[in-house]
Amino acid sequence: MELTLNDTGIAASATTAEQLKQFADRMENLLNEIEGLKSDLKDLKGEAKSAGFNIKALDRLVAIRRKDSADAESELLNDLLLYAHATGTRLDLAMPEGSEEAA
């Protein structure tokens, strides 16, 4: 394996240096794509706002839609319990098997 000195005086193989360059190039390309996508997202939100939509509500809707179903179900149950408590509504919920009610 041929070792060469890089600009910092550290010995590195040509294949390692090339691999590092490829990783750096790929990372740079991905970061550029992210910047472009952020700009596209900003433009999309501007369009939605111009159409009269509430951007905060739209952001929340998308966040909920992106969650997996277990997270969404858990959030729904938490909201239900909160609303029931706030309105003084008694809920009779079935407890999962293996759990015991606190006395």
Protein Blocks (a to p, Z undefined) as FASTA:
>chain_A
ZZdddfkopacdfklmmmmmmmmmmmmmmmmmmmmmmmmmmmmmmmmmmnopafklmmmm
mmmmmpcfklmmmmmmmmmmmmmmmnopacdddddehiacdZZ
